[in-house]
Amino acid sequence: QVELVESGGGLVQAGGSLRVSCAASGLTFRSYTMGWFRQAPGEEREFVAAINWSSGSTDYAAAVKGRFSVSRDNAKNTVYLQMNNLKPEDTAVYYCAAKFSLSANYLYWGQGTQVTVTS
């Protein structure tokens, strides 16, 4: 059974930093790409960042490039999203997701963690 559990969300002032984590289990990790998405109130869910578990290659949305960094810890089966220079528009529920690296669609999703950035 695949399980993705996010943690680390919270309240931070604009310009601050926060790191959210995603603990994964039940996956053959080397076959998967892990993604981070976010959804703000009244908005559609949007892609934030992704990391190929096997190669470590990363991808970022234009809105977060240069401010956010995605990484993985193989020993802990955990993926991280380090968020720096946060802006009020980064406020959203952040979700971790997993897909087969050769697939376009994310199959598994976490429950989400709230990130709120105050001005």
C-alpha positions in Angstrom: 0.0 0.0 0.0 1.4 3.4 -1.1 1.4 6.1 1.5 2.6 9.7 1.3 2.6 11.8 4.4 3.4 15.5 4.3 4.6 17.5 7.3 6.3 20.8 8.1 3.7 23.3 6.9 3.0 26.4 9.0 2.8 30.1 9.2 5.7 32.3 8.1 6.3 35.9 7.3 7.0 37.1 3.8 10.7 36.7 3.0 11.0 33.8 5.4 11.8 30.1 4.7 10.0 26.8 5.4 10.7 23.2 4.6 8.0 20.7 4.0 8.6 17.0 3.9 7.0 14.0 2.3 7.6 10.5 3.9 6.9 7.8 1.3 6.3 4.1 1.7 5.1 1.3 -0.4 6.9 2.4 -3.6 9.7 1.0 -5.7 11.4 4.4 -5.4 13.8 4.1 -8.2 10.9 3.9 -10.7 9.1 7.0 -9.5 9.1 10.7 -9.9 8.0 12.6 -6.8 6.1 15.9 -7.3 5.0 18.8 -5.2 1.8 20.6 -6.0 -0.2 23.4 -4.3 -3.7 24.6 -4.2 -4.8 28.0 -3.0 -8.4 28.8 -2.0 -10.5 29.2 -5.0 -7.7 28.1 -7.4 -6.9 25.0 -9.3 -4.1 22.8 -8.1 -0.8 23.6 -9.7 2.5 22.0 -10.2 5.4 23.3 -8.1 8.4 21.0 -8.4 9.4 17.4 -9.1 12.4 15.1 -8.7 13.2 11.9 -10.4 14.0 9.5 -7.6 16.6 7.5 -9.6 18.5 10.3 -11.4 17.8 13.2 -9.0 16.9 15.4 -11.9 14.6 18.2 -11.0 11.9 20.4 -12.5 10.3 23.6 -11.2 7.4 25.9 -12.0 8.5 29.3 -13.3 6.8 31.0 -10.2 9.1 29.2 -7.8 12.4 28.7 -9.7 15.3 30.2 -7.9 13.4 30.2 -4.6 12.3 26.6 -4.0 14.5 23.5 -4.0 13.3 19.9 -4.1 15.5 17.1 -2.8 15.3 13.5 -1.6 16.9 11.4 1.2 17.1 7.8 0.0 17.8 6.5 3.5 14.7 8.1 4.9 12.5 7.6 1.8 11.6 11.3 2.2 11.3 14.1 -0.3 11.7 17.7 0.8 10.6 21.0 -0.6 12.8 23.9 0.7 11.0 27.2 0.2 13.0 30.4 0.5 12.0 34.0 0.1 8.4 33.1 0.5 5.7 35.4 -0.8 2.0 35.8 0.3 1.0 34.3 -3.1 2.8 31.1 -2.0 0.0 30.5 0.5 -1.7 27.2 -0.3 -2.1 23.6 0.7 1.0 21.8 -0.5 0.6 18.2 -1.7 3.2 15.5 -2.3 2.5 13.1 -5.2 4.1 10.2 -7.0 4.1 8.8 -10.5 5.9 6.3 -12.6 8.8 8.3 -14.1 7.7 7.4 -17.7 4.1 8.3 -17.0 2.4 11.7 -17.4 -0.1 11.2 -14.5 0.5 11.3 -10.8 -1.1 8.2 -9.2 -0.6 8.7 -5.5 -1.3 11.8 -3.4 -0.7 12.8 0.2 -3.2 14.6 2.4 -1.6 18.0 2.1 0.0 20.5 4.5 -1.0 24.1 4.9 1.6 26.8 4.2 0.5 30.4 5.0 2.7 33.4 4.2 1.8 36.7 5.9 2.8 40.1 4.5 
